[in-house]
Each structure stands twice: as C-alpha cells, then as structure tokens.
Amino acid sequence: ERSRPNQRQRYMRVLALLSGGKDSTYAMMKCVEHGHELVALGNLHPPADDGREMDSFMYQTVGSELVPALAECLELPLFRAPITGDAVDQRLIYERTDGDEVEDLLRLLEAAR
C-alpha cells in the first residue's frame, strides 16, 4: 500500500545513486512512491567502464554499464564518474581522506549540484 504523507512530511528532490542492480533500482522506486521528486541519476563505475566487476568496498559495479540505458528510459540526466579511490578509511566514523573511494561519491554529487 502506498504510504500516506502527513502534513509535516517534507519531500525532497532526489538524485538516485544507481549501480544497475535491483536493490538500487528498488530504492529509487520507493523514493518516488513516498512522494520525492526524482531529478537525476548518479553512477560510479569501474575506471575501464567495460562491464567487468571491480573489487570495491563501497560500490557494486556489476551492471553499471546498464545505467545509461536506465537514464534514457527514465528521461533523466545522468551523472557518471569512475571509481578512482580505494577503501583507505574503513573506520566507523568516516573522515575525509584523499584517495578514498568515498571521495569519488562526493565529487559526483558536487558535479550534479
């Protein structure tokens, strides 16, 4: 059943971070179901972007080659960037760290802004 918003609920303009897999696609669909406005898609992919999976601590890369087709079907802008960092800072509380793959996400979001 569709959620029923209350008067205090705030809606957001959302960039959905898609890996090309079912979980990120489902999360995107739930955001829309809850009334948020999907305005763009984001994707971090292996540096070669040739469909081969890479061993990433943060990001699923299988299926990343499908994300441009999803963006085309949804008629949404797509922001893509290669994963260039590694899992440098694996502590529970993350601190900005040069060379960490989390910084790739930050750069992607800044580009989409």
N, C-alpha and C positions, 0 to 999 in steps of 0.2 A: 504494500500500500504506500502511496506517495505521502511523504511527510507533510504535515500541515504547519506552515510557519505561524509564529505568534507575532504580535505587534512589535516586539522588541528585536526580533531577529534581523540581523544585518546581512545583506547579500554582498558578495564580492565579485569583482572582475578577476577572472582566473586564467593563468597560463597553466595548462596541464603538461606536466613532465611525463612524456610517453617513452616507454622503452620499445614498444612494438609488441609487447606481451599482453596477455589477458588481464593481469592484475592492474596495470596502469590504465588500461582502457576502461576497466570496470570502475576504477576510482574516478576517472573523468566523467563517466556516465552518472555516478552518484552525485558529484558536484552539481551537475546540471539538474538532476532530479530534485535536489534540495534548493533550487532556485538561483544558484550562482550563474553568472554570465561567463561563458567560455569565450575568451577573446583571442587566444593564441595557443600554439603548441610549442613545446620545447623538447629537444632530444640531445643527449650526449652519446656519442658513438665512438667506436674504435678509431684510432688515427687513420688506418687504411680505408675505412668505410667500405670494406669489400664483403661484408656479410659474415666474416669469421668472428667467433666469440673471443672476447679477451677476458683475462682474469682480473676483474675489478672488485674491490672490496665494497664499493658503494653502488655501482650501477649494473643492471642487467643489460647485456649488449646483444643477446640473441634476438633477432627480429628488428633491430634498429634500422635495417635497410628498407623496412616496410613503412616507416613513419612518414616519409614524404607522400606516399600514396594516401595515407590516412588524412593528412593535412589537405590534400587536394579534394578528397571526398567530402570533408567537412567544410571546405571553402574557408579555411582559417590560415593566417600567417604562421609560418614555421620558423623557429629559431633553432639552429643546429650548431653544434661545436664538437670538436674531437676531445676525447679524454686524453689529456697530456700528463696529468699528475699520477702519483701513486698514493697508496694508503700510508702516508707519513705519520699523521697524528691519529692514533686509534684509541685515544682516551675517551672516557665517557663524556666529559665536558670538552667540546672542541674549541680550539683557539686557532685563529687564522695562521696558516702555515704555508710558506712558499713551497711549491712543488706538490702540494696535497691535491688529490682529485676533487675534494670538496670545493676547492678554489675554482675549478672548471665550471661548476654549477653557478657559483657567484658571478663569474664573468658572463655566463649565458643569460642570467637574469638581468644583469646590468645592461646588456645589449638589447634585451627585449623591452626594457623600460622606456 
